[in-house]
Amino acid sequence: MKPVRVLLPINAKGTTSACADAAFGLARRFEAELEVLHPCPPPSQRLPYATELSPIYFEAYLDVSRKQVDVEEKEATAWFEKTSAKWADVESQLLTVEGLVGPAVAQRSKTADFSVLPTVAAADDEMFDEARDAALFSSGRPVLFVPDEAGGNIGDTIVIAWKDAVESARAVACAGPFLEGASLVRLVSLIEEGEEEDETALAMANYLAAACLPVELQSVRLGDRDVGDAILEEAGSGVLLVMGGYGRWRWQEWVFGGATDYVLRNTDVAVLMSH
């Protein structure tokens, strides 16, 4: 099914140029609606120590917070109007939601075909950290992570980082609209030391070929490389990378390192990820 809605979460200053170009450009390509979401915490949720304040100071802080909300909403509106004017042929709308970032993004991303967010390296701050987590873990939908280096024609060549896992299969399914327009699809199967070639990689390649997609299967020995580093190295430049996200418990990736976190911090190509 062709995408009908793309979600672009922003803060008061908007989002990165690469992220905005990707979201508007893909909405144009797929003839989809673009929903620009500005989650704005209300005044009452900006006072972490409110219970320790006297009523007089509480009201004063609340008044300051109200003014800050107004400022942020005006800034977000100005950014949207300026950016959308460059993409006049794209159906887009700004939705400002007064609420916490995580719940707001989780709710709206459930009714979008995919969300578009900057990679960790492109925007490493609290707002986008919460938005990335909510879109990836709480929506059931894929997320397109866009680095500053991403080119405008996302998806002409697609690289699928394949492994025999539910997350990989789900990512391929979510990439359907991108795959249909690709000139080349490379399915890369990384083989760790002591492992045999992954039979499911060949099965997936045959499945994609049966759908008349220009697919090439590449089985690559991992060697002494970390998985995340190997994925990016084998993907190369100027591609859309499709992969599953956080195939093991996230705390394990935090403690021991993992491919997902490494890719989100180091990629210079756009990554379509599904958990």
C-alpha positions in Angstrom: 0.0 0.0 0.0 1.3 3.4 -0.9 2.1 5.7 2.1 -0.6 8.2 2.9 1.0 10.0 5.9 4.6 10.9 6.9 5.3 12.2 10.4 8.0 14.8 11.0 8.5 15.6 14.8 10.1 19.0 15.4 11.1 21.1 18.4 10.6 24.9 18.6 13.6 25.5 16.2 12.3 22.9 13.8 14.6 20.0 12.7 17.8 19.5 10.7 17.8 20.6 7.1 18.5 17.1 5.9 15.6 15.8 7.9 13.2 18.4 6.6 14.3 17.8 3.0 13.9 14.1 3.4 10.4 14.3 4.9 9.0 16.8 2.4 10.7 15.1 -0.5 9.3 11.7 0.4 5.9 13.1 1.0 6.1 14.6 -2.5 7.4 11.3 -4.0 4.7 9.2 -2.4 2.0 11.9 -2.8 1.4 11.6 0.9 0.3 14.0 3.6 3.1 15.4 5.8 2.2 15.9 9.4 4.7 18.2 11.2 4.4 17.5 14.9 5.5 20.0 17.5 5.2 18.4 21.0 5.2 21.3 23.5 5.2 20.4 27.3 2.6 22.6 29.0 3.5 25.0 31.8 2.5 22.6 34.6 5.0 20.0 33.4 7.9 22.4 33.3 8.2 22.8 37.1 10.1 19.8 38.4 10.3 21.3 41.9 6.9 22.9 42.0 5.9 21.0 45.2 8.7 22.7 47.1 7.7 26.3 46.0 5.5 28.7 47.9 2.2 29.5 46.1 3.6 33.0 45.2 6.7 31.6 43.5 4.7 28.8 42.0 2.4 31.2 40.2 5.4 33.3 39.1 7.2 30.3 37.6 3.9 29.2 36.0 3.5 32.6 34.4 7.1 32.4 33.0 6.4 28.9 31.7 3.2 30.1 29.9 5.2 32.8 28.2 7.9 30.2 27.2 5.2 28.0 25.7 3.9 30.9 23.6 7.4 31.7 22.4 8.1 28.1 21.4 4.8 27.7 19.6 5.4 30.9 17.6 9.0 29.8 16.7 7.7 26.4 15.5 5.0 28.0 13.5 7.5 30.4 11.9 9.9 27.5 11.0 7.0 25.5 9.5 5.7 28.4 7.4 9.2 29.2 6.1 10.0 25.5 5.3 6.6 24.5 3.8 6.7 27.5 1.5 9.7 25.9 -0.3 7.5 22.8 -0.8 4.3 24.4 -1.9 3.2 21.3 -3.8 3.4 19.1 -0.7 0.2 18.7 1.4 1.5 19.5 4.9 0.2 20.7 8.2 1.6 21.7 11.6 0.1 20.1 14.7 1.2 21.5 18.0 0.4 19.2 20.9 0.7 20.4 24.5 2.1 17.4 26.3 5.3 15.4 26.9 7.3 14.5 23.8 7.3 10.7 24.2 3.6 10.1 24.5 2.8 12.7 21.8 5.2 11.2 19.3 4.1 7.6 20.2 0.4 8.5 19.6 0.8 10.3 16.3 3.4 7.9 14.8 1.0 5.0 15.1 -1.1 6.6 12.4 1.8 7.5 10.1 3.4 5.2 7.5 6.8 6.2 8.9 8.4 8.9 11.0 11.4 11.0 9.9 13.9 11.9 12.6 17.6 13.0 12.7 20.2 10.5 13.7 21.9 10.8 17.1 24.9 12.5 15.6 22.8 15.0 13.8 20.7 16.0 16.8 21.8 14.7 20.2 19.5 16.4 22.6 16.8 15.4 25.1 13.8 16.2 22.8 14.9 14.2 19.8 16.2 11.4 22.1 12.7 11.0 23.5 11.1 11.3 20.0 13.4 8.6 18.6 12.6 6.2 21.4 8.9 6.8 21.2 8.7 6.4 17.4 10.9 3.3 17.3 9.6 1.4 20.4 6.0 2.6 20.9 4.5 3.0 17.5 4.8 -0.4 15.7 5.8 1.7 12.6 9.2 2.2 11.0 11.4 5.2 11.5 13.6 6.9 8.9 16.7 8.2 10.6 18.4 10.9 8.5 22.1 12.1 9.0 23.2 15.5 7.9 25.2 13.9 5.0 22.1 12.2 3.5 21.5 13.0 -0.2 18.2 14.1 -1.6 17.4 10.9 -3.6 16.8 8.5 -0.7 16.1 5.0 -1.9 17.5 4.8 -5.4 19.9 2.1 -4.1 18.8 0.1 -1.1 21.0 -2.0 1.2 19.2 -4.5 3.5 21.3 -5.6 6.5 19.9 -9.1 6.8 19.9 -11.5 9.7 17.6 -14.4 10.6 15.5 -12.3 13.0 12.0 -11.0 13.3 13.2 -7.4 13.3 14.9 -7.8 9.9 11.9 -9.4 8.4 9.7 -6.6 9.7 12.1 -4.0 8.4 12.0 -5.5 4.9 8.1 -5.5 5.0 8.0 -1.9 6.1 10.4 -0.9 3.3 8.0 -2.0 0.6 7.2 1.4 -0.8 10.9 2.3 -1.0 11.8 -1.1 -2.6 9.3 -0.6 -5.4 11.1 2.4 -6.7 14.7 1.2 -6.2 17.0 0.7 -9.1 19.1 -1.8 -7.1 18.5 -3.8 -3.9 21.5 -5.3 -2.2 20.7 -7.8 0.5 23.8 -8.1 2.7 24.2 -11.1 5.0 27.0 -10.9 7.6 28.5 -14.2 8.6 30.2 -14.4 12.0 33.2 -16.5 12.7 32.3 -20.2 12.8 28.9 -19.7 11.3 27.6 -21.2 8.0 26.0 -19.1 5.4 22.5 -18.0 6.4 19.9 -20.0 4.4 17.2 -17.4 5.2 19.2 -14.8 3.3 18.9 -16.7 0.1 15.2 -17.3 0.8 14.6 -13.6 1.3 16.6 -12.8 -1.9 14.4 -15.2 -3.8 11.3 -13.7 -2.3 12.3 -10.2 -3.4 13.3 -11.4 -6.8 9.8 -13.0 -7.2 8.4 -9.6 -6.5 10.4 -8.4 -9.6 12.8 -6.4 -7.6 16.4 -6.0 -8.8 18.0 -7.8 -5.9 21.6 -8.9 -5.4 22.6 -11.2 -2.5 26.0 -10.6 -0.8 27.2 -13.0 1.9 30.1 -11.3 3.7 32.4 -12.6 6.4 32.4 -10.4 9.5 36.0 -11.1 10.3 37.3 -9.0 13.2 34.9 -6.2 12.6 32.1 -5.1 14.9 28.7 -5.7 13.4 27.7 -2.1 13.3 30.9 -1.0 11.7 30.7 -3.9 9.2 27.1 -2.9 8.2 28.1 0.7 7.4 31.2 -0.4 5.6 29.4 -2.9 3.4 26.5 -0.5 2.8 28.8 2.2 1.3 27.6 5.7 0.4 24.6 7.1 -1.3 22.2 4.4 -0.3 19.2 3.8 1.9 20.0 1.3 4.6 17.2 -1.0 5.8 17.7 -2.9 9.1 16.0 -4.1 12.2 16.5 -2.2 15.4 17.5 -3.4 18.8 17.2 -7.2 18.3 18.3 -7.8 21.9 17.4 -6.0 25.1 18.3 -2.4 24.8 20.2 -2.3 28.1 22.5 -5.0 26.7 23.4 -2.6 23.8 24.1 0.2 26.3 26.4 -2.0 28.4 28.0 -4.2 25.8 27.6 -2.1 22.7 25.4 -3.0 19.7 24.9 -2.6 16.0 21.8 -0.4 16.3 23.3 2.2 18.6 26.5 2.2 16.6 24.7 2.8 13.3 22.5 5.6 14.7 25.6 7.4 16.0 27.9 6.9 13.0 25.9 6.5 9.8 26.3 8.9 7.0 23.4 7.4 5.0 19.7 7.4 5.8 18.5 4.3 7.7 15.0 2.9 7.7 14.7 1.0 10.9 11.9 -1.2 12.5 11.9 -2.7 15.9 
